[in-house]
Amino acid sequence: MNVIKKSFDLGDGRTIEIETGKLAKQADGSVVVKMGDTMLLATVVSTVGAKAGVDFLPLSVDYQEKYAAAGRIPGGFLRREARLSDYEVLISRLVDRALRPMFPEDYHSDTQVMISLISSDKNIMPDCLAGLAASAAIAVSDIPFNGPISEVRVAKIDGKLVINPYVSDLERASLEFLVAGTEKDIVMVEGECDEISETEMVEAIEFAHKAIVIQVQAQKELAELVGKTVKREYSHEDSNPELKEQVYAATYDKVYAVAKSNTSKGERGDAFGTILMDFIATLGEDIDDVTGFLSKKYFHDVQYDAIRNLVLDEGIRLDGRDVRTVRPIWSEVGYLPAAHGSAVFTRGETQSLTTVTLGSKDDEQMIDGAFINGYNKFLLHYNFPGFSTGEVRPNRGAGRREIGHGNLAMRSLKKVLPGLEENPYTIRIVSDILESNGSSSMATVCAGTLALMDAGIKIKAPVSGIAMGLITDEKTGKYAILSDILGDEDHLGDMDFKVTGTEKGIVACQMDLKINGLKWEVLTNALIQAKEARLHILNEMKKTISAPREDYKDHAPRIVSLSIDKEFIGAVIGPGGKIIQEMQRETGASISIEEVGNKGIVEIFADNKAAIDAAVTRINAIAAKPEIGATYSGKVKSIMPFGAFVEIMPGKDGLLHISEIDWTRLETMDGVFKEGDKVEVKLLDVDKQGKMKLSRKALLPRPPKAEAAPAENKPA
């Protein structure tokens, strides 16, 4: 073995080590990245040559956490790692978005990057090391790559920016971003924050980039030690310069005119398709496959140049807007009468129908991952059916795109949800995209806010989102920042920058860059322009509903939370769950209880007030502590010569002595009570052993002394 290692310091004494040459040596490149006890194995394999007719990079990135890494056995019937969890898909997407722009545009080999968590330190998040591991694996291979890149987590904890903070410190973070970049540029940002300013966000990204530079340099030095500085040669694209000139000459002006015509997405697509077909027809009937393929490729280049030049030279966009204008907005709440909360949000040709459903603790999502496990009370699901873009596409469940877009919206809305005391519900938001022409994830944020307010959830503040774009010309230095981008502008632009926030500040963001050399000045200007658009959208939303409804819908379920002493948890549950099951059956309410500190937190969930009240009464009766001086309606449980034992609470009996039954003297208990009789009593005292002394006569008027005389052996 020729094991080679390279390590570097994070600046605070913590180190990261990259090792190659020991594991997975048949892959084109493999490394193990280690920080503390956390270890990631990353491998990359890329085929030699490319498939015919492929004009893109077939790249797949998979991040998986091995349960053994955390000393756990997987759940489920099979007890083995199965399909990737949503969390693993999200990390895979983050790495993919950072790596993909770094491969040469003409490199089309099937390429697979696999990252596995093979050892886990409970206090070190592995996701912030995944991008570094993937890039390092490529760096020690002969695969063409315009990197290296690296990825770090930056968080502000107690007012101080920290790189790759410990899990225990993240709870105090006011911002948390995953940032990826090269030695010179930022290529990807994603994260959430507590209503921060644009300046604070830029400072955090700049701070992260300084750490990225150190990690990129370490990879370069590792590649030199391995001897992989020269990459493989390849030829994956046919070319025909004469055909390219012919396509430009015949179609550029026509494409420019269509781009400037201010038509709808469908009409514009049809017009572009007609121009292409008319050109191909001029080439004759018997053109070969390569010529047909190249004609389409060069026509795409024409569209790319024409649309970008229209924006840079004339400030006109495909739908006729200028660079700052947001498309027309309309929204509606309460559209679905049976839902607990609903909203329709439409911006231009993008539309989301979103619902809010309120559930109990039993509806919480159980998360059973190798590194992250527990329960989740807030779920957001995003659906993107084929008809939203006029396509025929089978429904195969949520894909990586749906999971990623839903996560961004979830991050945004999570920041404004009320605390547990104000909101005991499990909340599920579902966004169904009915139309899509750019920024459907931001429409989900807006529709989600409206639906939450319609449901009566007391959010801290409304949230809106905007997708920003960027078009640049490296030769002239011209650039244009676009507010509320269309789908075509996302595809043909240099940046997709999504920002969500309240009136006070930013709560989440997601940025992908496709160019080199983004200046901090441009990023700052984009954030300022995004704030302007965000506030405009918020004002439009407020025209529909400006604050949460005062109460939940009449048909929405109700939850009441009770706090009882820890000692009564067993009494509420009963042996084998007998008592709590009986209460649920007889009242119709759903009851859950968990121990929190020295208390038991009981949640009672029902769709009507009567069921709630009945369950509350029964639980209070079980868990209440007898109060000296209080009056109780008791039931005679047993009769003794010296008095009667009266149950004043479930399972709590006290002695009603014969002398405390009446002001008149009773000689015997014969005929005074029978078992099951109801009797009003007052609690006089509780001794050290918990024995209760009851009195009935204390609730009766005291007779005058002169009238006091022996009476019948019967209480008045």
C-alpha positions, 0 to 999 in steps of 0.5 A: 500500500502507498497510503498518502495523507494530508491534513489541515487545521480549521483555525481553532485547533480542530483538524481534518485529515484526507487519506488515499491509497488504503481503501477502494483502490479499484475506483478511479479515485477514492479518499477517506476524510476524517474529523474527530471520529467521523469518517467519510469514504468517497469514491468516483468512477467515470467511464472511458468514452461517452454514449452516442447522442449524449450532450450532457454530463450523466452524473450521479451523486449518492450520499449514504449513512451506514447504521454501523457507523453510529453503532445502530441496527436499521429498523424495518423488516429487512434490518438493512440499509434501503433506499436513501432517506430524504436527509441523504437525498438532500446531502446528495443534492448539495454535493451534486450542485457543487460538483456539476458546474465544475466538469468541462462542458464537453465531458459526457462520460457516465460518472458516479460519485458515492459518499458513505458515512463509515464512522460517526461522531455524535457531535460532528455533522458529516454533511459539511464534509461530504463535498470535500470528500467527493472533490478530493476523490476526483482530485486524486483521479484522472477525471477531467475537473475544473476544481477542486471545490470544498463545502463547509458549514458556517454558523453564527453562534453567540454572535461569532461566526464558526466553521463546521460547528459542533452539533451541541452548539448549533442549537444556539445558531442565529444563521446556518449555511452550507457553502461550497466554492472553488479557490476563487468563487462561490458555487452553492449556498443553502441554509436558514437564519433568524431574520438576518440582514443582507449584509450579515449574510454576505459576511457569513458567505465571505467567512466561509469562503476563506475556509474553503480556500484552505481546503481546496489548497490541501486537495491540490497538494494531495493530488500532487503527492498522488501524481494525478495532476494530468487528467485523461484525454477525451473527445465526446462531441462532434463539431461542425463550425460551418453548420454552426455559422449557418444556424446562427445566420439563419435563425439568430434574428428570428429567435431574437424577434420571438424573444422580444415578442412578449408571448406566453411560455407555450406560444414562445416554445412553439415559435422557437420549435417552428424556427428550428424545424424550418431550418432543418428542412433546408438541410434536405430530407436525408440528413444524417443523425450527427447533423440533426443532433448538431443543428439542435445543439447549435440552435440551443446556443442561438437561443442562449445568446439571443435571450441573454443579449436582449436582456443585456442590450435592451433590458427586455425579458422574454415576457416583456418585463424589465429586470426588477418587475415581479409578475402579476400576483393573485391569491385566495385563502379558504379555497378548499372548504374541508381542509383545515387551511388552504390557499392558492398562490399564483404569480405569472404562470406559476401556481401552487394549491397548498393545504395545511392539516393539523394532527396530534402527537400520534401523527408525528413523523418518526425519523430513523436515520443512522446519524439523525433520529427522533420525531418531527412535528412539521412536515412540508411535501412538494408535488410537481406533476407533469401537467404543471408544465404541459407534459405527459409524465408518470407519477413515480412518487417524490423525486430528488427535485421534489424533496429539495424544493420542499426542504427549502420551503420547509426551512423558510416556514419553520422559522416563523412557526409558534413554539410548542406551548402556543402550537401543540399540533403536528402540522403537515403542509402539502404544495401541489404545483398546478402550473410552473414557469419558474420558481415554484418553490418560492410560490410554495413558501408564499402559499404555505404562509397564506394557508397557515394563516387561514388555518389559524396557526399563530405564525410570528410573521408572514414569509415570502420568497423570490427567485433571482437570476443573473446574466453576465458578459465576461468580455464587456463586464455587463451584468443584469440581475433579474427579479422573479425569473422564468423557467427559461431564464433559470435555464439560460442564466448564470445564477439561480438565487432563491431568498425567503424572508419576513419584513424584518429579514432573511430566513432561508436561501438557496443559490447555485452559480454557473459562472466563475468570478462572481463579485461580492458587489454583485451578490450584495446588489442581488440581495438588495434587489431581492429584498425589494421584490420580497417586500412587494410580494408580501404586500400583495399577500397581505391584500388577501390575509394579513394575519392569522385567523383568530381561531381554528376552523370549526371542523379543525381538531382541537388539542388541549395540553395538560401538565401533571405531576410525574407521579401520576403518569402511571395512574393515567396510563393504568396497568397495561394501558387499561385506564388511558385506553378506556378513556379514549374509548369512552370519550372519543378523544385521542390521548398521549402522554410523555415524561418531560423533566418532573412533569407529565405532558398530556395532549388530548386531541379530538374533533369536538369540545365535548370529547375534550372536556370529558377527557380533561375532567377524567385526567384532572380527577386522576392527577389532581392532588387533594387540597385541604379545605376543599369540598368534594363530591365523594362516593362511599366505598366501605362502611366501618363501625367507626365511620366510612371510607369515601373516595373523593378522587379516583383511587383516593379514599379518606376517612369520614369518622362517625363524629364528622358525619353530623352535628348530632351524636351518632351511636352507630353506623347502622343505616347511616350510609350504604356503599355507593352513596354520594356524599359531599365532604370537606377535606380537613387534613392529610397526615404525613402518611397521606391519610385524609381526614374528611368531614360532612358536618363541616358543610352543615349549618351548626345548630344553636347550642340550646337546641343541641339534643340527642337525635335519631341515628340518621344524619340530617 
